[in-house]
């Protein structure tokens, strides 16, 4: 698992690395859905995007954890 990230002598949580990765994956998915014009088929877009971000965050933590 990714340990504490040190920037300028200050330790940060590994989520500092995980969040941007999940955000980029969510943004790419949103872009693809809008380009394919599938965003109209989603009932609650805001809830979908939040849940998509959480799923990508969980996937990122799982894949980078190294078990």
Biopython code that builds the backbone (N, CA, C, O; Angstrom):
import numpy as np
from Bio.PDB.StructureBuilder import StructureBuilder

atoms = [
    (1, "UNK", "N", (0.836, -1.180, 0.000)),
    (1, "UNK", "CA", (0.000, 0.000, 0.000)),
    (1, "UNK", "C", (0.877, 1.238, 0.000)),
    (1, "UNK", "O", (1.946, 1.258, 0.611)),
    (2, "UNK", "N", (0.427, 2.244, -0.672)),
    (2, "UNK", "CA", (1.149, 3.504, -0.709)),
    (2, "UNK", "C", (1.182, 4.109, 0.684)),
    (2, "UNK", "O", (0.145, 4.280, 1.326)),
    (3, "UNK", "N", (2.368, 4.427, 1.136)),
    (3, "UNK", "CA", (2.519, 5.013, 2.468)),
    (3, "UNK", "C", (2.329, 6.514, 2.384)),
    (3, "UNK", "O", (1.942, 7.039, 1.340)),
    (4, "UNK", "N", (2.597, 7.196, 3.464)),
    (4, "UNK", "CA", (2.430, 8.642, 3.524)),
    (4, "UNK", "C", (3.290, 9.311, 2.455)),
    (4, "UNK", "O", (4.440, 8.926, 2.239)),
    (5, "UNK", "N", (2.724, 10.310, 1.792)),
    (5, "UNK", "CA", (3.423, 11.066, 0.763)),
    (5, "UNK", "C", (4.065, 12.276, 1.432)),
    (5, "UNK", "O", (3.397, 13.034, 2.136)),
    (6, "UNK", "N", (5.376, 12.453, 1.205)),
    (6, "UNK", "CA", (6.096, 13.560, 1.832)),
    (6, "UNK", "C", (6.385, 14.617, 0.780)),
    (6, "UNK", "O", (7.062, 14.359, -0.215)),
    (7, "UNK", "N", (5.859, 15.816, 1.019)),
    (7, "UNK", "CA", (6.104, 16.963, 0.142)),
    (7, "UNK", "C", (6.618, 18.122, 0.988)),
    (7, "UNK", "O", (5.893, 18.662, 1.823)),
    (8, "UNK", "N", (7.866, 18.495, 0.767)),
    (8, "UNK", "CA", (8.435, 19.610, 1.523)),
    (8, "UNK", "C", (8.534, 19.346, 3.009)),
    (8, "UNK", "O", (8.432, 20.276, 3.809)),
    (9, "UNK", "N", (8.728, 18.112, 3.389)),
    (9, "UNK", "CA", (8.853, 17.765, 4.789)),
    (9, "UNK", "C", (7.536, 17.565, 5.505)),
    (9, "UNK", "O", (7.521, 17.288, 6.704)),
    (10, "UNK", "N", (6.430, 17.699, 4.795)),
    (10, "UNK", "CA", (5.113, 17.523, 5.387)),
    (10, "UNK", "C", (4.516, 16.217, 4.874)),
    (10, "UNK", "O", (4.490, 15.969, 3.669)),
    (11, "UNK", "N", (4.043, 15.392, 5.787)),
    (11, "UNK", "CA", (3.448, 14.122, 5.401)),
    (11, "UNK", "C", (1.964, 14.290, 5.094)),
    (11, "UNK", "O", (1.225, 14.923, 5.848)),
    (12, "UNK", "N", (1.545, 13.710, 3.972)),
    (12, "UNK", "CA", (0.148, 13.741, 3.556)),
    (12, "UNK", "C", (-0.374, 12.321, 3.438)),
    (12, "UNK", "O", (0.392, 11.368, 3.293)),
    (13, "UNK", "N", (-1.664, 12.202, 3.501)),
    (13, "UNK", "CA", (-2.331, 10.914, 3.344)),
    (13, "UNK", "C", (-2.142, 10.413, 1.909)),
    (13, "UNK", "O", (-1.993, 11.222, 0.994)),
    (14, "UNK", "N", (-2.145, 9.096, 1.700)),
    (14, "UNK", "CA", (-2.081, 8.561, 0.343)),
    (14, "UNK", "C", (-3.265, 8.995, -0.521)),
    (14, "UNK", "O", (-3.200, 8.912, -1.747)),
    (15, "UNK", "N", (-4.336, 9.454, 0.106)),
    (15, "UNK", "CA", (-5.480, 9.933, -0.660)),
    (15, "UNK", "C", (-5.133, 11.153, -1.505)),
    (15, "UNK", "O", (-5.849, 11.473, -2.454)),
    (16, "UNK", "N", (-4.043, 11.835, -1.169)),
    (16, "UNK", "CA", (-3.575, 12.964, -1.977)),
    (16, "UNK", "C", (-3.220, 12.472, -3.380)),
    (16, "UNK", "O", (-3.325, 13.229, -4.345)),
    (17, "UNK", "N", (-2.808, 11.232, -3.498)),
    (17, "UNK", "CA", (-2.494, 10.643, -4.803)),
    (17, "UNK", "C", (-3.734, 9.984, -5.407)),
    (17, "UNK", "O", (-3.959, 10.069, -6.614)),
    (18, "UNK", "N", (-4.530, 9.333, -4.573)),
    (18, "UNK", "CA", (-5.690, 8.592, -5.069)),
    (18, "UNK", "C", (-6.794, 9.494, -5.610)),
    (18, "UNK", "O", (-7.404, 9.174, -6.630)),
    (19, "UNK", "N", (-7.061, 10.620, -4.938)),
    (19, "UNK", "CA", (-8.143, 11.501, -5.360)),
    (19, "UNK", "C", (-7.960, 12.044, -6.776)),
    (19, "UNK", "O", (-8.900, 11.974, -7.568)),
    (20, "UNK", "N", (-6.789, 12.582, -7.130)),
    (20, "UNK", "CA", (-6.653, 13.090, -8.506)),
    (20, "UNK", "C", (-6.797, 12.008, -9.576)),
    (20, "UNK", "O", (-7.326, 12.266, -10.657)),
    (21, "UNK", "N", (-6.326, 10.801, -9.272)),
    (21, "UNK", "CA", (-6.471, 9.706, -10.238)),
    (21, "UNK", "C", (-7.943, 9.391, -10.452)),
    (21, "UNK", "O", (-8.390, 9.244, -11.589)),
    (22, "UNK", "N", (-8.700, 9.286, -9.362)),
    (22, "UNK", "CA", (-10.135, 9.017, -9.466)),
    (22, "UNK", "C", (-10.859, 10.163, -10.157)),
    (22, "UNK", "O", (-11.788, 9.929, -10.930)),
    (23, "UNK", "N", (-10.447, 11.397, -9.889)),
    (23, "UNK", "CA", (-11.078, 12.550, -10.517)),
    (23, "UNK", "C", (-10.845, 12.557, -12.023)),
    (23, "UNK", "O", (-11.766, 12.843, -12.789)),
    (24, "UNK", "N", (-9.629, 12.245, -12.454)),
    (24, "UNK", "CA", (-9.319, 12.207, -13.889)),
    (24, "UNK", "C", (-10.123, 11.101, -14.574)),
    (24, "UNK", "O", (-10.655, 11.310, -15.664)),
    (25, "UNK", "N", (-10.214, 9.935, -13.949)),
    (25, "UNK", "CA", (-11.007, 8.852, -14.528)),
    (25, "UNK", "C", (-12.484, 9.231, -14.635)),
    (25, "UNK", "O", (-13.142, 8.901, -15.621)),
    (26, "UNK", "N", (-12.999, 9.919, -13.629)),
    (26, "UNK", "CA", (-14.386, 10.382, -13.661)),
    (26, "UNK", "C", (-14.586, 11.411, -14.760)),
    (26, "UNK", "O", (-15.588, 11.370, -15.474)),
    (27, "UNK", "N", (-13.646, 12.331, -14.900)),
    (27, "UNK", "CA", (-13.753, 13.357, -15.945)),
    (27, "UNK", "C", (-13.711, 12.739, -17.337)),
    (27, "UNK", "O", (-14.445, 13.163, -18.229)),
    (28, "UNK", "N", (-12.860, 11.745, -17.523)),
    (28, "UNK", "CA", (-12.793, 11.062, -18.820)),
    (28, "UNK", "C", (-14.104, 10.350, -19.117)),
    (28, "UNK", "O", (-14.599, 10.405, -20.243)),
    (29, "UNK", "N", (-14.673, 9.681, -18.113)),
    (29, "UNK", "CA", (-15.947, 8.991, -18.296)),
    (29, "UNK", "C", (-17.059, 9.982, -18.622)),
    (29, "UNK", "O", (-17.873, 9.731, -19.510)),
    (30, "UNK", "N", (-17.097, 11.110, -17.907)),
    (30, "UNK", "CA", (-18.103, 12.142, -18.202)),
    (30, "UNK", "C", (-17.968, 12.653, -19.628)),
    (30, "UNK", "O", (-18.964, 12.827, -20.330)),
    (31, "UNK", "N", (-16.729, 12.893, -20.053)),
    (31, "UNK", "CA", (-16.484, 13.378, -21.410)),
    (31, "UNK", "C", (-16.991, 12.381, -22.451)),
    (31, "UNK", "O", (-17.645, 12.762, -23.421)),
    (32, "UNK", "N", (-16.686, 11.110, -22.240)),
    (32, "UNK", "CA", (-17.134, 10.071, -23.179)),
    (32, "UNK", "C", (-18.662, 9.986, -23.202)),
    (32, "UNK", "O", (-19.257, 9.868, -24.273)),
    (33, "UNK", "N", (-19.297, 10.045, -22.035)),
    (33, "UNK", "CA", (-20.760, 9.986, -21.984)),
    (33, "UNK", "C", (-21.401, 11.174, -22.699)),
    (33, "UNK", "O", (-22.427, 11.020, -23.361)),
    (34, "UNK", "N", (-20.804, 12.347, -22.569)),
    (34, "UNK", "CA", (-21.348, 13.523, -23.251)),
    (34, "UNK", "C", (-21.097, 13.468, -24.753)),
    (34, "UNK", "O", (-21.942, 13.890, -25.543)),
    (35, "UNK", "N", (-19.939, 12.950, -25.147)),
    (35, "UNK", "CA", (-19.642, 12.839, -26.580)),
    (35, "UNK", "C", (-20.554, 11.828, -27.259)),
    (35, "UNK", "O", (-20.941, 12.020, -28.411)),
    (36, "UNK", "N", (-20.898, 10.764, -26.564)),
    (36, "UNK", "CA", (-21.788, 9.748, -27.120)),
    (36, "UNK", "C", (-23.258, 10.110, -26.923)),
    (36, "UNK", "O", (-24.148, 9.378, -27.356)),
    (37, "UNK", "N", (-23.505, 11.238, -26.271)),
    (37, "UNK", "CA", (-24.854, 11.746, -25.998)),
    (37, "UNK", "C", (-25.665, 10.766, -25.153)),
    (37, "UNK", "O", (-26.868, 10.611, -25.359)),
    (38, "UNK", "N", (-25.011, 10.112, -24.213)),
    (38, "UNK", "CA", (-25.670, 9.171, -23.311)),
    (38, "UNK", "C", (-26.026, 9.813, -21.979)),
    (38, "UNK", "O", (-26.714, 9.196, -21.166)),
    (39, "UNK", "N", (-25.570, 11.042, -21.738)),
    (39, "UNK", "CA", (-25.838, 11.671, -20.449)),
    (39, "UNK", "C", (-27.323, 11.963, -20.252)),
    (39, "UNK", "O", (-27.764, 12.131, -19.115)),
    (40, "UNK", "N", (-28.100, 12.028, -21.327)),
    (40, "UNK", "CA", (-29.541, 12.263, -21.206)),
    (40, "UNK", "C", (-30.281, 11.047, -20.655)),
    (40, "UNK", "O", (-31.401, 11.176, -20.160)),
    (41, "UNK", "N", (-29.675, 9.892, -20.734)),
    (41, "UNK", "CA", (-30.320, 8.658, -20.273)),
    (41, "UNK", "C", (-30.138, 8.414, -18.771)),
    (41, "UNK", "O", (-30.717, 7.484, -18.209)),
    (42, "UNK", "N", (-29.344, 9.243, -18.144)),
    (42, "UNK", "CA", (-29.090, 9.095, -16.709)),
    (42, "UNK", "C", (-30.137, 9.897, -15.953)),
    (42, "UNK", "O", (-30.361, 11.071, -16.248)),
    (43, "UNK", "N", (-30.776, 9.264, -14.983)),
    (43, "UNK", "CA", (-31.893, 9.887, -14.287)),
    (43, "UNK", "C", (-31.422, 11.035, -13.400)),
    (43, "UNK", "O", (-31.894, 12.161, -13.556)),
    (44, "UNK", "N", (-30.514, 10.778, -12.484)),
    (44, "UNK", "CA", (-29.968, 11.793, -11.588)),
    (44, "UNK", "C", (-28.472, 11.914, -11.870)),
    (44, "UNK", "O", (-27.670, 11.137, -11.352)),
    (45, "UNK", "N", (-28.112, 12.876, -12.678)),
    (45, "UNK", "CA", (-26.733, 13.006, -13.146)),
    (45, "UNK", "C", (-25.771, 13.262, -11.987)),
    (45, "UNK", "O", (-24.698, 12.659, -11.941)),
    (46, "UNK", "N", (-26.125, 14.132, -11.062)),
    (46, "UNK", "CA", (-25.230, 14.457, -9.949)),
    (46, "UNK", "C", (-24.939, 13.230, -9.094)),
    (46, "UNK", "O", (-23.790, 12.992, -8.722)),
    (47, "UNK", "N", (-25.973, 12.449, -8.779)),
    (47, "UNK", "CA", (-25.765, 11.244, -7.989)),
    (47, "UNK", "C", (-24.918, 10.222, -8.748)),
    (47, "UNK", "O", (-24.086, 9.531, -8.160)),
    (48, "UNK", "N", (-25.139, 10.138, -10.049)),
    (48, "UNK", "CA", (-24.357, 9.215, -10.861)),
    (48, "UNK", "C", (-22.885, 9.599, -10.843)),
    (48, "UNK", "O", (-22.018, 8.735, -10.708)),
    (49, "UNK", "N", (-22.598, 10.891, -10.978)),
    (49, "UNK", "CA", (-21.206, 11.330, -11.017)),
    (49, "UNK", "C", (-20.512, 11.138, -9.679)),
    (49, "UNK", "O", (-19.339, 10.767, -9.639)),
    (50, "UNK", "N", (-21.215, 11.383, -8.594)),
    (50, "UNK", "CA", (-20.628, 11.156, -7.272)),
    (50, "UNK", "C", (-20.351, 9.672, -7.060)),
    (50, "UNK", "O", (-19.282, 9.298, -6.578)),
    (51, "UNK", "N", (-21.309, 8.836, -7.417)),
    (51, "UNK", "CA", (-21.116, 7.397, -7.234)),
    (51, "UNK", "C", (-20.021, 6.865, -8.156)),
    (51, "UNK", "O", (-19.284, 5.951, -7.786)),
    (52, "UNK", "N", (-19.917, 7.426, -9.335)),
    (52, "UNK", "CA", (-18.845, 7.034, -10.249)),
    (52, "UNK", "C", (-17.482, 7.397, -9.668)),
    (52, "UNK", "O", (-16.539, 6.610, -9.749)),
    (53, "UNK", "N", (-17.379, 8.591, -9.082)),
    (53, "UNK", "CA", (-16.132, 9.006, -8.440)),
    (53, "UNK", "C", (-15.776, 8.069, -7.287)),
    (53, "UNK", "O", (-14.620, 7.669, -7.150)),
    (54, "UNK", "N", (-16.754, 7.719, -6.465)),
    (54, "UNK", "CA", (-16.503, 6.820, -5.334)),
    (54, "UNK", "C", (-16.052, 5.444, -5.823)),
    (54, "UNK", "O", (-15.148, 4.842, -5.244)),
    (55, "UNK", "N", (-16.680, 4.952, -6.882)),
    (55, "UNK", "CA", (-16.278, 3.648, -7.437)),
    (55, "UNK", "C", (-14.857, 3.699, -7.994)),
    (55, "UNK", "O", (-14.072, 2.776, -7.782)),
    (56, "UNK", "N", (-14.530, 4.768, -8.701)),
    (56, "UNK", "CA", (-13.167, 4.903, -9.210)),
    (56, "UNK", "C", (-12.165, 5.070, -8.074)),
    (56, "UNK", "O", (-11.051, 4.553, -8.156)),
    (57, "UNK", "N", (-12.539, 5.776, -7.028)),
    (57, "UNK", "CA", (-11.649, 5.929, -5.880)),
    (57, "UNK", "C", (-11.404, 4.572, -5.216)),
    (57, "UNK", "O", (-10.267, 4.241, -4.879)),
    (58, "UNK", "N", (-12.452, 3.800, -5.032)),
    (58, "UNK", "CA", (-12.299, 2.471, -4.437)),
    (58, "UNK", "C", (-11.430, 1.569, -5.317)),
    (58, "UNK", "O", (-10.592, 0.821, -4.814)),
    (59, "UNK", "N", (-11.636, 1.645, -6.629)),
    (59, "UNK", "CA", (-10.833, 0.850, -7.560)),
    (59, "UNK", "C", (-9.365, 1.266, -7.504)),
    (59, "UNK", "O", (-8.474, 0.416, -7.520)),
    (60, "UNK", "N", (-9.118, 2.560, -7.439)),
    (60, "UNK", "CA", (-7.739, 3.064, -7.369)),
    (60, "UNK", "C", (-7.061, 2.605, -6.091)),
    (60, "UNK", "O", (-5.915, 2.157, -6.129)),
    (61, "UNK", "N", (-7.743, 2.706, -4.965)),
    (61, "UNK", "CA", (-7.168, 2.268, -3.695)),
    (61, "UNK", "C", (-6.904, 0.768, -3.742)),
    (61, "UNK", "O", (-5.860, 0.316, -3.273)),
    (62, "UNK", "N", (-7.820, -0.003, -4.294)),
    (62, "UNK", "CA", (-7.658, -1.457, -4.371)),
    (62, "UNK", "C", (-6.461, -1.824, -5.261)),
    (62, "UNK", "O", (-5.647, -2.670, -4.892)),
    (63, "UNK", "N", (-6.360, -1.194, -6.414)),
    (63, "UNK", "CA", (-5.288, -1.545, -7.351)),
    (63, "UNK", "C", (-3.911, -1.091, -6.885)),
    (63, "UNK", "O", (-2.912, -1.755, -7.162)),
    (64, "UNK", "N", (-3.853, 0.028, -6.184)),
    (64, "UNK", "CA", (-2.558, 0.541, -5.741)),
    (64, "UNK", "C", (-2.191, 0.096, -4.332)),
    (64, "UNK", "O", (-1.138, 0.471, -3.818)),
    (65, "UNK", "N", (-3.049, -0.698, -3.705)),
    (65, "UNK", "CA", (-2.769, -1.099, -2.323)),
    (65, "UNK", "C", (-1.671, -2.162, -2.236)),
    (65, "UNK", "O", (-0.955, -2.224, -1.236)),
    (66, "UNK", "N", (-1.532, -2.982, -3.249)),
    (66, "UNK", "CA", (-0.475, -3.977, -3.252)),
    (66, "UNK", "C", (-0.720, -5.151, -2.329)),
    (66, "UNK", "O", (0.126, -6.041, -2.244)),
    (67, "UNK", "N", (-1.814, -5.188, -1.654)),
    (67, "UNK", "CA", (-2.206, -6.264, -0.731)),
    (67, "UNK", "C", (-1.003, -6.996, -0.274)),
    (67, "UNK", "O", (-1.113, -7.939, 0.509)),
]
sb = StructureBuilder()
sb.init_structure("model")
sb.init_model(0)
sb.init_chain("A")
sb.init_seg("    ")
for serial, (resi, resn, name, xyz) in enumerate(atoms, 1):
    if name == "N":
        sb.init_residue(resn, " ", resi, " ")
    sb.init_atom(name, np.array(xyz, "f"), 0.0, 1.0, " ", f" {name:<3s}", serial, name[0])
structure = sb.get_structure()
